[in-house]
């Protein structure tokens, strides 16, 4: 009956003739027909009264009281309660959804004139009223529909009004969704922080905040940094996921700034972050590669310092000659093996900048790999042959670095031969002066036997001219049959 009376209201479309009660309620005479009649009544009113606020005003608590008092009806609207209210709200949501869909079609084109812009603003205002009312209806009859409404990209819920309603209903997840939709991220994150530190509730713990921060993107980097701190400090491993999750918003974050943030808040995560962006993110920035090597070196040196101090009160971090890196027990062997693998596989670090932090007498195998990258093959091979005393590793080094067409690497096997026949001074190797490197003629001949095709024989003769016996045996190996006859 109240809906019927709206037909007498002077709406913006003008005076609407009175609709008959029979048209609104049909021929049904029983209470069971009310729901169907209500839906039909809304359909009729939709065609006759374009101002949805008059329809919404028939129901309590859907419009702000101050505004509802300004609406004038021919008769006082009835007060609906209980089942009647639920039925009415259900019919109202169908009516408002239809209105909403109609408004969506009207806003597809961008307004170009002042008149079109004014009309567009009026549509958006009505849309705001409709969405805010739908949210209130859903809270009363089916709160599972609130979140889908708030997730709509074109959602126009009024922030202040819907915020008040959701807070009163203690719908905090939906309130976060409202803030996110309105890009009021600080309010959302404050709410998540308060509830995340509680022991109960749907927003307790770190996960809701982590998920929220992961989707903010680089435009809101300061917010990400500010609200990630409490998680990084309380739960570092979980907090790291804010910056490593495999989603576009996370992958687009500036890695240099994220690295600086982690170094200031959770330094223990820096190595893991660098490994993630280099290994999984395929980052080739030399700064990151250098930084990862430096941090791994510092971690290894800290372990060595602790071990040596505990054993003999020394603060030395020297590695015992002859002990191959990665074979040590515990964390030391694990971390050294990882560092060696990275030094060998990465092509994007700057060895010249790093070598000064790997001085003579410390971390021999790591230093050898850096020297090799700098094409300082004799120094690298001196470590393999006279410090580590590993002929197989020395030959493997030559195999990996030999390049006939490269001026820097074509004589790498000759360098190995020279190291066996003309050992360097112990002081240049970083080993005790009591350990004097000795020539290894047998190893030298093995190199000549197996790799003579990769060695310049003229340079060989100059290398071994101080030892006639060795020279003759070398020439027998390297020369052709005709040359051998002349030599003999």
Secondary structure as UniProt FT lines:
FT   HELIX           2..5
FT   HELIX           6..8
FT   STRAND          10..11
FT   TURN            12..13
FT   STRAND          14..15
FT   HELIX           21..25
FT   TURN            26..27
FT   HELIX           31..33
FT   HELIX           34..48
FT   HELIX           52..56
FT   TURN            57..58
FT   TURN            60..61
FT   HELIX           65..69
FT   HELIX           82..106
FT   HELIX           114..141
FT   HELIX           144..151
FT   TURN            153..154
FT   HELIX           159..168
FT   TURN            169..170
FT   HELIX           172..181
FT   TURN            182..183
FT   HELIX           185..196
FT   TURN            202..203
FT   HELIX           207..214
FT   TURN            215..216
FT   HELIX           218..220
FT   HELIX           221..234
FT   HELIX           236..240
FT   HELIX           241..243
FT   HELIX           248..251
FT   HELIX           255..265
FT   HELIX           267..269
FT   HELIX           270..275
FT   HELIX           276..280
FT   HELIX           286..312
FT   TURN            321..322
FT   TURN            325..326
FT   HELIX           330..345
FT   HELIX           351..354
FT   HELIX           355..357
FT   TURN            360..361
FT   HELIX           364..373
FT   TURN            374..375
FT   HELIX           377..382
FT   HELIX           383..387
FT   HELIX           391..401
FT   TURN            404..405
FT   TURN            407..411
FT   HELIX           412..421
FT   HELIX           426..429
FT   TURN            433..434
FT   HELIX           441..451
FT   HELIX           452..454
FT   HELIX           457..463
FT   TURN            465..466
FT   HELIX           468..478
FT   HELIX           481..487
//
